[in-house]
Amino acid sequence: MLEMARDLLSWAFILGGGFFLIVGGIGLLRLPDFFTRLHAAGIIDTMGAELMLAGFVLQAGFSLVTVKLLLIVLFIMFTSPTAAHALAKAALHGGYKPRLATGGDDDRGSD
């Protein structure tokens, strides 16, 4: 019974991570500018990968593989937001401005 609950929870994490990866991938294709695409990439890195790895940890049980997966989780948790922030700050410093809404019903702005 406990093993079945662990399997169900791990699959919930894996499917949730897959959902965030798909949504983030669609966001990378559909969003209009660099900064919103950077946000989608951050979703893929932090939420998608973290949930997938959490599911893998539950599937692996208590082993050396679990320790390695947890180290990967920690590495991603610290580096992904830092990298996204550094990229956004570098883009702003380089003169790249975010796309702003022009008002009205159309929030996409003019191209």
C-alpha contacts under 8 A as a table, 3 or more apart, distances in Angstrom:
res1	aa1	res2	aa2	distance
1	M	4	M	5.18
1	M	5	A	6.38
2	L	5	A	5.13
2	L	6	R	6.22
3	E	6	R	5.00
3	E	7	D	6.15
4	M	7	D	5.03
4	M	8	L	6.15
5	A	8	L	5.10
5	A	9	L	6.12
6	R	9	L	5.17
6	R	10	S	6.04
6	R	58	L	6.65
6	R	59	Q	7.66
7	D	10	S	5.11
7	D	11	W	6.10
7	D	58	L	7.49
7	D	59	Q	6.80
8	L	11	W	5.17
8	L	12	A	6.13
9	L	12	A	4.99
9	L	13	F	6.30
9	L	55	G	7.40
9	L	58	L	7.90
10	S	13	F	5.10
10	S	14	I	6.18
10	S	54	A	7.21
10	S	55	G	4.10
10	S	56	F	6.90
10	S	57	V	7.98
10	S	58	L	5.52
10	S	59	Q	6.34
11	W	14	I	4.89
11	W	15	L	5.93
11	W	55	G	6.26
12	A	15	L	5.21
12	A	16	G	5.94
12	A	55	G	7.49
13	F	16	G	5.04
13	F	17	G	6.01
13	F	51	L	5.17
13	F	52	M	5.99
13	F	54	A	6.48
13	F	55	G	4.90
14	I	17	G	5.08
14	I	18	G	6.13
14	I	51	L	6.13
14	I	52	M	4.52
14	I	53	L	7.62
14	I	54	A	7.60
14	I	55	G	5.10
14	I	56	F	7.47
15	L	18	G	4.92
15	L	19	F	6.15
15	L	52	M	7.60
16	G	19	F	5.02
16	G	20	F	6.41
16	G	48	G	7.37
16	G	51	L	6.56
16	G	52	M	7.55
17	G	20	F	5.18
17	G	21	L	6.16
17	G	47	M	6.63
17	G	48	G	4.08
17	G	49	A	6.25
17	G	50	E	7.17
17	G	51	L	4.63
17	G	52	M	4.83
18	G	21	L	4.98
18	G	22	I	6.13
18	G	48	G	6.30
18	G	52	M	7.05
19	F	22	I	5.22
19	F	23	V	6.14
19	F	48	G	7.34
20	F	23	V	5.10
20	F	24	G	5.88
20	F	43	I	6.86
20	F	44	I	6.21
20	F	47	M	6.51
20	F	48	G	4.80
21	L	24	G	5.13
21	L	25	G	6.00
21	L	43	I	7.62
21	L	44	I	5.05
21	L	48	G	5.03
21	L	49	A	7.57
22	I	25	G	5.06
22	I	26	I	6.19
23	V	26	I	5.16
23	V	27	G	6.10
24	G	27	G	4.84
24	G	28	L	6.21
24	G	40	A	4.81
24	G	41	A	6.25
24	G	43	I	5.97
24	G	44	I	5.28
25	G	28	L	5.07
25	G	29	L	6.61
25	G	40	A	7.28
25	G	41	A	7.66
25	G	44	I	7.36
26	I	29	L	5.20
26	I	30	R	6.05
27	G	30	R	5.10
27	G	31	L	5.42
27	G	37	R	6.49
27	G	40	A	5.50
28	L	31	L	6.07
28	L	37	R	5.07
28	L	38	L	7.87
28	L	40	A	5.92
28	L	41	A	6.85
29	L	37	R	7.96
31	L	36	T	6.12
31	L	37	R	5.84
32	P	36	T	6.96
32	P	37	R	7.42
32	P	99	R	7.86
32	P	108	R	7.41
33	D	36	T	5.71
33	D	37	R	6.23
33	D	98	P	7.10
33	D	99	R	6.40
34	F	37	R	5.14
34	F	38	L	5.99
34	F	98	P	7.50
35	F	38	L	4.93
35	F	39	H	6.38
35	F	88	A	6.74
35	F	98	P	6.39
36	T	39	H	5.01
36	T	40	A	6.47
37	R	40	A	4.97
37	R	41	A	6.23
38	L	41	A	5.00
38	L	42	G	6.21
38	L	84	A	6.66
38	L	88	A	7.68
39	H	42	G	4.99
39	H	43	I	6.38
39	H	84	A	7.81
40	A	43	I	5.08
40	A	44	I	6.42
41	A	44	I	5.07
41	A	45	D	6.25
42	G	45	D	5.09
42	G	46	T	5.96
42	G	47	M	7.97
42	G	80	S	6.75
42	G	81	P	6.80
42	G	84	A	6.60
43	I	46	T	5.46
43	I	47	M	5.43
43	I	48	G	6.54
44	I	47	M	6.02
44	I	48	G	4.84
44	I	49	A	6.46
45	D	48	G	5.98
45	D	49	A	5.44
45	D	50	E	7.43
45	D	76	I	7.20
45	D	80	S	6.25
46	T	49	A	5.85
46	T	50	E	5.67
46	T	76	I	6.89
46	T	77	M	6.35
46	T	80	S	6.62
46	T	81	P	7.69
47	M	50	E	5.25
47	M	51	L	5.97
48	G	51	L	5.46
48	G	52	M	6.22
49	A	52	M	5.10
49	A	53	L	6.03
50	E	53	L	5.16
50	E	54	A	6.06
50	E	73	V	6.10
50	E	76	I	7.76
50	E	77	M	7.80
51	L	54	A	5.01
51	L	55	G	6.28
52	M	55	G	5.18
52	M	56	F	6.32
53	L	56	F	4.86
53	L	57	V	6.10
53	L	69	L	6.60
53	L	70	L	7.93
53	L	73	V	6.87
54	A	57	V	5.04
54	A	58	L	6.41
55	G	58	L	5.21
55	G	59	Q	6.29
56	F	59	Q	4.96
56	F	60	A	6.03
56	F	69	L	7.74
57	V	60	A	5.13
57	V	61	G	6.45
57	V	65	V	7.86
57	V	66	T	5.30
57	V	69	L	6.44
57	V	70	L	7.44
58	L	61	G	5.57
60	A	63	S	6.94
60	A	65	V	6.66
60	A	66	T	6.09
61	G	66	T	6.74
62	F	65	V	7.91
62	F	66	T	6.12
63	S	66	T	5.32
63	S	67	V	6.86
64	L	67	V	5.13
64	L	68	K	6.37
65	V	68	K	5.11
65	V	69	L	6.15
66	T	69	L	5.06
66	T	70	L	6.11
67	V	70	L	5.14
67	V	71	L	6.25
68	K	71	L	5.10
68	K	72	I	6.33
69	L	72	I	5.02
69	L	73	V	6.23
70	L	73	V	4.91
70	L	74	L	6.26
71	L	74	L	5.11
71	L	75	F	6.15
72	I	75	F	5.02
72	I	76	I	6.14
73	V	76	I	5.26
73	V	77	M	6.01
74	L	77	M	5.03
74	L	78	F	6.32
75	F	78	F	5.46
75	F	79	T	6.02
76	I	79	T	5.21
76	I	80	S	5.49
77	M	80	S	6.07
77	M	81	P	7.19
78	F	81	P	6.52
78	F	82	T	6.66
79	T	82	T	5.15
79	T	83	A	5.92
80	S	83	A	5.19
80	S	84	A	6.21
81	P	84	A	5.11
81	P	85	H	6.09
82	T	85	H	5.16
82	T	86	A	6.12
83	A	86	A	5.04
83	A	87	L	6.11
84	A	87	L	5.16
84	A	88	A	6.19
85	H	88	A	5.18
85	H	89	K	6.06
86	A	89	K	5.13
86	A	90	A	6.00
87	L	90	A	5.11
87	L	91	A	6.12
88	A	91	A	5.11
88	A	92	L	6.23
89	K	92	L	5.13
89	K	93	H	6.05
90	A	93	H	4.99
90	A	94	G	5.96
91	A	94	G	5.00
91	A	95	G	6.47
91	A	96	Y	5.28
91	A	97	K	7.75
92	L	95	G	5.26
92	L	96	Y	5.17
92	L	97	K	6.19
93	H	96	Y	7.34
99	R	109	G	7.35
100	L	107	D	7.98
100	L	108	R	7.95
100	L	109	G	6.70
101	A	106	D	7.76
101	A	107	D	4.84
101	A	108	R	6.18
101	A	109	G	5.25
102	T	106	D	7.63
102	T	107	D	6.51
102	T	108	R	7.72
102	T	109	G	5.25
102	T	110	S	7.60
103	G	106	D	6.89
103	G	107	D	6.53
104	G	107	D	7.17
106	D	109	G	6.76
